[in-house]
Amino acid sequence: MKIKYLCIIAIFIMAGLLSCSKKIHPDTSTVRVSGVTNNDSSAAKKVVVKRKPKEPIPQVISVNDLSAQKTVDGRYYYDLQGHRYWRNNKDGKYYLFNKSMYNNSAFKPN
C-alpha cells in the first residue's frame, strides 16, 4: 500500500518537473506587420523620429522693467522659457542665473 502511494506521488512530482521545464519559443522567421504575416524581416522597418534641436538659451536679455517682476528685497527678475534672469544694476540688462551672482555687487539689492 505504501509503495502504491509513493509511486503515485513520484509520478506527480516528475510530471510537475517536466511540465515546468517546457518553454515556448516563438517562431522568429515570420514577422507580423499590421495584421499581415510576412516571412521577410525587411517588412518591419523602424520609424526614425528626429529630435528637434534645442534652442540655444540666451545668456543676456534686455527687458523693460515694467514687464519684469520685483522681489521682496527690491531686485528685478524675469522668467523666460523656464529660466530665471536677474537684473544687473550697473548696465540694466538681465542675465541668466548662475552662482557667481551671489558675490557680485551688481546683482545685490539697492
NORCOR-V20447 format. One record per residue. RES is the residue in one letter. SS is DSSP state (A for helix, B for strand, O for the rest). PHI is phi in whole degrees, -180 to 180 (NA if undefined). PSI is psi in whole degrees, 0 to 359 (999 if undefined). Layout:
res: {RES/RES}
ss: {SS/SS}
phi: {PHI/PHI}
psi: {PSI/PSI}
This chain:
res: {M/K/I/K/Y/L/C/I/I/A/I/F/I/M/A/G/L/L/S/C/S/K/K/I/H/P/D/T/S/T/V/R/V/S/G/V/T/N/N/D/S/S/A/A/K/K/V/V/V/K/R/K/P/K/E/P/I/P/Q/V/I/S/V/N/D/L/S/A/Q/K/T/V/D/G/R/Y/Y/Y/D/L/Q/G/H/R/Y/W/R/N/N/K/D/G/K/Y/Y/L/F/N/K/S/M/Y/N/N/S/A/F/K/P/N}
ss: {O/A/A/A/A/A/A/A/A/A/A/A/A/A/A/A/A/A/A/A/O/O/O/O/O/O/O/O/O/O/B/B/B/O/O/B/B/B/O/O/A/A/A/O/O/O/O/O/O/O/O/O/O/O/O/O/O/O/O/B/B/O/O/O/O/O/O/O/B/B/O/O/O/O/O/B/B/B/B/B/O/O/B/B/B/B/B/O/O/O/O/O/O/B/B/B/O/O/A/A/A/A/O/O/A/A/A/O/O/O}
phi: {NA/-66/-68/-63/-68/-65/-67/-66/-65/-64/-65/-64/-65/-66/-66/-66/-67/-69/-73/-75/-82/-78/-125/-98/-113/-69/-75/-89/-79/-106/-117/-105/-122/48/84/-110/-93/-124/-90/-104/-77/-76/-71/-91/-106/-81/-88/-93/-108/-89/-81/-73/-68/-69/-73/-67/-90/-69/-82/-132/-132/-112/-133/-69/-65/-72/-89/-81/-105/-115/-85/-65/-85/100/-88/-99/-143/-142/-98/-140/54/81/-119/-104/-113/-110/-80/-87/-75/-83/-109/79/-91/-106/-113/-63/-63/-148/-70/-71/-70/-63/-95/-84/-72/-70/-103/-75/-67/-75}
psi: {317/324/325/315/322/322/320/317/319/322/316/319/316/321/321/319/320/323/332/337/349/133/149/123/115/152/118/355/339/134/131/116/117/48/356/130/127/145/3/124/348/350/331/101/142/141/124/122/119/136/148/139/141/137/138/141/122/141/329/134/158/122/143/138/339/332/345/162/156/137/177/324/2/5/149/143/161/130/128/121/39/8/146/131/135/146/132/125/343/313/353/4/161/129/145/138/136/167/340/348/338/323/350/127/341/340/0/152/151/999}
